[in-house]
Amino acid sequence: MIEAAPTEKRLLRLDMMPHMLCPGCGHGIVFDAMLRVLARRYETLDGVAFVAGIGCSSRVVGYVDSATMHTTHGRPLTFATGLKLARPDLKVIVVTGDGDGLSIGGNHLIHAARRNIDLTCVLFNNEIYGMTGGQLAPTTVPGAFTSTSPEGNHEEPFDAARLVEAAGATFVARAQSFRTRLFEEVFAEALDHPGFSFVEVLTDCTEYFGRTNHLGTGADLLFAQGREEPAVDADLATRPTLRPVPEKRTRPTLATGVLHRSRRSTLEEAMGLVGGAR
Amino acid sequence: MSARTAEPTSEKEASPVSGNIVVAGVGGQGVIMASNVIAQVLLDAGFDVKKSEVHGMSQRGGTVVSHVRFGHDVHSVTVEPGTADWVVAFEWEEGLRALPYLADEGVAFVSTERRLPPASMSDHRGGALAYPAADASPRGVVAIDTAAVAGDAAATRAAVAQTVLLGAVAARLPFPAEAWHTAIRSWVPPKTVEENITAFERGRAHKPASPTRLRQAPVVARPPALVSIEAAWCKGCNICVAVCPERCLELDRFDVAVFAHPERCTGCQLCSWLCPDLAIDVSYQAQEEHVHAAAGPR
């Protein structure tokens, strides 16, 4: 007798599979880890809603058998804010990418964090615009080649976790697609957290970032992440620059794990939508 | 080697002037305590006794061997291979491992209890390596199903069953039962004195018949895993092939991952966790059925 297969597959829209992500794309790994966490806590996703913007990362919500919204570019948090205020009983999960959440929707991100609305926002950071053709993103590391930085990036990137923490988020964590168990851990904590919880996941774009920068295939990028895993602590490490371009370039070292956690009254509590300040 | 006057296989009437005993087993079985009991009896009988032991991985399933040498004047603390008059082994494979110590005319009392040695985990599966069969007992080996002989004396504490072997060796030595009882009382935990003495007496009375069959089925550390791959979802990114520590997976000529070497799989799930296409599932065979299958027809 073979025991029942792992249960996260029951949360998929099986008729939509296989998904459209490229071979070796880290987003699929993070998506699977999200489903595993949700499969452990929910029998069905009736009480859960997914909101996503535009981009490779945001496409993953289309494969979840749940209430999902695929919204306009950069605006998943505004749609989610409306949804949460109308239906405070729903567990609203926002899936966004680094271009969607930090550039086009950067304003919405900091204001959602400031309002401390009870959302769980997962930002897939692959340091590039994958879906639109590999353009420079606000998270692209200095020195990296993209289709809009053919001589290497000259800009300093956003540190998404530190930005959101400064904007007032009450739960900030960072994980990697290589460390799926770490991601599962912090994502589960983010779901439990009352208030705006933000999880940045470092994933890899194999086609536009990996191939353009000669970093190898999906497996090479993934293991490069693993080799540079720093100690998990609350102290945000600073990004070393990649310029001048070294011979072998890999993702810079960043602190992972839960980086910030605090408690203040959420927007719903302040508006009296849920049972008072806890 | 010191001179002996007694035939080791002879009964109580012969009185040895010297002898060598090797007690072997697995960490946590009470090897050291048993050799302490033997040494206590010998000391009380007025012998010079030297005892030494190797117990690096005690309590962790590793080999524990204790050497007891007695005589009028003993110098060396270890038993030379081929010179042990008695080998007392609490575990079947440890008993066979200790056989090179046995003298030509020596007798080994070996429990048929079996503990899967850590070495057989080298294939990361457990239970897959052949374990020596009890039927093929070498000459001089008396196999004793200690748990069966001890019966209800070992009902609450399985380790008590090994005291049967002390009884078996005591039956070959010219010391009164009271001396053994006294030594057992002074070394075993106070709560287990009566159980141990009962098991000891049953072992003393036990007449070993033909070699006993192994009582236990193989112990399996982890049931084998089944990796199922949704071929239609696989995009051939090679991550699972690269990440598998046991090299179980391969890409076929269509660049689709296949579970090529199921016999090596440990069920670590890395391939499933790191598959970007959600194409890999790891499931486990139920534990009992696997043990049953591995034990084979009895």
Interface residues (C-beta under 8 A of the other chain):
Chain A: M1 I2 E3 A4 A5 P6 E8 K9 L12 M17 P18 H19 L21 C22 P23 G24 C25 G26 H27 G28 I29 F31 D32 A33 L35 F178 T180 R181 T206 T217 G218 A219 L222 F223
Chain B: L226 S228 E230 A232 W233 C234 K235 G236 C237 N238 I239 V241 A242 V243 S272 W273 L274 C275 P276 D277 L278 A279 D281 V282 S283 Y284 Q285 A286 E289
